[in-house]
Amino acid sequence: MSIYLQHFALAREPFSIVPDPGFLYPSVYHRQAVAHLKYGLDREGGFILLTGEVGTGKTTLTRTMIKRIPPHVRVAYILNSKLNASDVLASICDELDIKLPSDQELSFTKQCIDALNKDLLAAHAEGKKTLIVLEEAQNLTPEVLETLRLLSNLETSTHKLLHILLVGQPELLGILAQTELRQLNQRVVSRFHLSPLDKNDLSNYINHRLHRAGAKRPIFDPACIPVLFRLTGGVPRLINLVCHQSLVAAYSIGSATVSAKLVKQAAKEILSDEKKSPGKPWLLGMVAALVLIAVVTLINPPALLTQALHSSPLAVSAQVEQTNETDTLSMTGSIAAVPVVKEAVEEASVQAEQTKHIPAELMLTEKQMSVGIGNPFINLLARWGAEASEVYSEEEFAAVASEYSLRAEKITLADLKVLEQINRPGIVWLRNTGGGHQGTYLQSAVLARLDSDSAELLSREGTAQISRDAFQQAWNGSFLYLWRPPEGFSEPLSASAAITSNPEVVDWLQAQLAVIDNNSEVIISGGHYTEAIALQVLRFQRQQKLVADGILGRETLLRLNQLSESDIPRLSEDF
């Protein structure tokens, strides 16, 4: 047991490198990988590929999938990939509890294949599927891979009897691309490459693991996140190593939280060997930063150098990380990064300009949105009476909302007039500063109210009131909100469309119009969106100063809800 558990009131270690399915963070990439694996299993046999760099969570994902696999699927899980063909066959038979006959006249390989074929036919007759999982598949020899291909030939007259999942590092893709293995490569029915976490997922990843470990409060300072991303590149295993060491360091000095300084110290101890490797993000970032300083000094030493030194070095390194290594740095010759430096200068200038006018009162939101009540997704769902304990992505948010007959919508490049028209609370992204050299970053918050002169933001400590102008200045224009469409609504209704029948929605529309206007005529249309009903909608749109096209779409439905339902949350009663 880790020495810091009691200090941080944790039930268990949050950042163990042991692949524990209970700690799997469902990032977008992991959910996509699961979807690909499920798709492969639903096919009639064949190979499934899951690849990813060291430490990206392949094994954790695989074990999670196996843990949740349906009862009718049998699994042979092979961890040791450094086996010959006979040993692999023997391991598969052992995992499936297949008894081998002792026939001295047959080779061991022949005995294994015959016994396996007989077992697979019996399982198929019982409606069962069989999955073979091989970890570290990049270590498999061509002989073993060819044996696996031959196993995939086991079939009935109509069905393949075997699914084979190969889990390995990216080198596996190159191995399968070899000419002698082209037959196997052609039998891959699904493949997915698992990428590291992006910067937006990193904070949620840490909070997810802390929550699973029993944390009741944030432990890592928000300023830790960009530092962690820069040092680890978003690789979960490296994140776990650094976070674990950071918790030990915080415990040793009696600190209740982990600071960015402690993260840097921990990373220095843990990643010293990693940093010596060429092409690491920290190295590229350092080179770009040095070149940037040199360039701005030549351009305008007094002014631009000061600006460069006070702008975020993370912005520079992030720019370099997104650029191909071969385009930015030659490890054997001179630096060829002039275009990158130019982009970095421009990025630094933009961020400096963005940061310059950020109102001080927005710093109140810096500590919000970590776990529990501070999570913006959970906060927004709660305003609609929807409950959720763990929501870490927009996809999960939309899924929970749909369980309550709510629909999630996100718009970008909006303005305050659009928010007034929607008139629903929602999640906004604000430009903020982390202090020191952290630069400008986007901080999510729930916009609970918007009036003619002020905005109300939901924070961990309660609410933060800022001026309308200050909010507009810091907001990046993105807005994620919820609304309740009528039951049965899937797409806009138009009298000119080929399919206009939707009784549920048409009946609801007639009822809402009657609530809004007692003189509204009830049109009997048999559930069809007729020209007469479209004319009613057109008149309503003109009265409400909406786009008058007679189409029953989202904007019109939002206004109908707003006028006819009293229990929906609003940004303001004045709009």
Secondary structure, 3 states (H helix, E strand, C coil): CCCCCCCCCCCCCCCCCCCCHHHCCCCHHHHHHHHHHHHHHHCCCEEEEEEECCCCCHHHHHHHHHHCCCCCEEEEEECCCCCCHHHHHHHHHHHCCCCCCCCCCCCHHHHHHHHHHHHHHHHHHCCCEEEEEECCHHHCCHHHHHHHHHHCCCECCCCECCEEEEEECCHHHHHHCCHHHHHHHCCEEEEEEECCCCHHHHHHHHHHHHHHCCCCCCCECCCHHHHHHHHHCCCHHHHHHHHHHHHHHHHHCCCCCECHHHHHHHHHHHCHHHHCCCCCHHHHHHHHHHHHHHHHHHHCHHHHHHHHHHCCHHHHHHHHHCCCHHHHCCCCCCCCCHHHHHHHHHHHHHHHHHHHCCCHHHHHHCCCCCCHHHCHHHHHHHHCCCCCCCCCCHHHHHHHHHHCCCEEEEECCCCHHHHHHHCCCEEEEEEEECCCCCCEEEEEEEEEEECCCEEEEEECCEEEEEEHHHHHHHEEEEEEEEECCCCCCCCCECCCCCCCECHHHHHHHHHHHHHHCCCCCCCCCCCECCHHHHHHHHHHHHHCCCCCCCCECHHHHHHHHHHHCCCCCCCCCCC
